């Protein structure tokens, strides 16, 4: 019984630390090595996607690998996210749906 109580106390004490550790601020935003921050006149940092382009490729059906179920749908979701949350222009996002590419091009070496 004491072990269960000790575990619960430790769990309750550590839970807020885990929650705060998962929250991301703009200063800790993971950009995978690409610097996309700009500074305002006041010195505040912000994400800058002006004049950015995106190429999104979705492939569900593979020739030599296990098929995926949602890659094509995920591409559409990422496109919406880029437009709505990051200010990308619709005409600067190119979507390539290669779902049937390999059945139409059986000699392709890509897959």
C-alpha positions as MATLAB code, in Angstrom:
seq = 'XXXXXXXXXXXXXXXXXXXXXXXXXXXXXXXXXXXXXXXXXXXXXXXXXXXXXXXXXXXXXXXXXXXXXXXXXXXXXXXXXXXXXXXXXXXXXXXXXXXXXXXXXXXXXXX';
ca = [
       0.000    0.000    0.000;
       2.816    2.399    0.856;
       4.466    1.723   -2.483;
       1.294    2.676   -4.319;
       0.973    5.869   -2.279;
       4.614    6.754   -2.920;
       4.178    6.123   -6.631;
       1.057    8.292   -6.792;
       2.753   11.134   -4.909;
       5.774   11.041   -7.220;
       3.508   10.850  -10.271;
       1.443   13.856   -9.158;
       4.582   15.866   -8.394;
       6.255   15.072  -11.723;
       3.191   15.499  -13.938;
       3.355   19.328  -14.104;
       7.028   19.153  -15.057;
       6.192   16.867  -17.978;
       3.324   19.092  -19.118;
       5.448   22.255  -19.076;
       8.325   20.484  -20.816;
       6.075   19.626  -23.761;
       4.879   23.169  -24.333;
       6.837   24.850  -27.091;
       7.542   28.514  -27.259;
       8.693   30.369  -30.314;
      12.229   30.427  -28.894;
      12.416   26.633  -28.699;
      10.583   25.941  -31.958;
      12.185   23.026  -33.769;
      13.163   24.179  -37.249;
      15.435   21.210  -37.974;
      18.436   23.427  -38.530;
      16.786   25.980  -40.796;
      16.731   29.541  -39.484;
      13.354   31.022  -40.371;
      13.169   33.616  -37.623;
      13.209   37.348  -38.192;
      13.362   40.136  -35.647;
      11.017   43.070  -35.307;
      12.251   46.591  -34.662;
      11.689   45.893  -30.955;
      13.941   42.809  -31.175;
      11.164   40.225  -30.855;
      11.598   37.036  -32.877;
       8.892   35.713  -35.188;
       8.562   32.959  -37.757;
       8.985   34.288  -41.280;
       7.619   32.291  -44.188;
       7.342   35.196  -46.639;
       8.213   34.081  -50.155;
       8.454   30.448  -49.028;
       7.412   27.573  -51.240;
       6.346   24.052  -50.307;
       6.369   20.857  -52.336;
       4.217   18.163  -50.740;
       4.331   14.609  -52.060;
       1.841   11.926  -51.083;
       2.255    8.273  -51.998;
       0.035    5.546  -50.557;
       0.780    2.704  -52.962;
       4.336    1.414  -53.173;
       5.676   -1.162  -55.553;
       8.222   -2.928  -53.319;
       7.224   -1.731  -49.831;
       4.157   -1.907  -47.629;
       1.437    0.486  -48.697;
       0.480    3.445  -46.535;
      -3.086    4.370  -45.671;
      -3.103    8.120  -45.150;
      -0.103    9.736  -46.865;
      -2.206   11.418  -49.558;
      -4.698   12.687  -46.963;
      -1.841   13.920  -44.775;
      -0.526   16.007  -47.665;
      -3.851   17.838  -47.879;
      -3.847   18.382  -44.106;
      -0.302   19.789  -44.209;
      -1.297   22.076  -47.087;
      -4.198   23.467  -45.031;
      -1.917   23.897  -42.014;
       0.650   25.840  -44.042;
      -2.019   28.169  -45.422;
      -4.026   28.709  -42.245;
      -1.305   28.718  -39.574;
       1.832   29.857  -41.377;
       0.522   32.242  -44.015;
       1.694   30.352  -47.086;
       0.096   31.478  -50.325;
      -1.971   28.785  -52.061;
      -0.153   29.290  -55.346;
       3.201   28.643  -53.627;
       2.266   25.143  -52.481;
       2.663   22.373  -55.027;
       0.955   19.071  -54.221;
       2.077   15.905  -55.980;
      -0.305   13.001  -55.506;
       1.662   10.002  -56.707;
      -0.893    7.503  -55.462;
      -1.366    5.777  -58.826;
       2.007    6.715  -60.285;
       3.583    3.285  -59.962;
       0.638    1.390  -61.428;
       0.724    3.752  -64.427;
       4.539    3.652  -64.671;
       5.496    0.041  -63.881;
       9.141    0.487  -64.925;
       9.725    3.324  -62.488;
      12.816    2.985  -60.304;
      11.573    5.385  -57.609;
       9.735    2.832  -55.473;
];
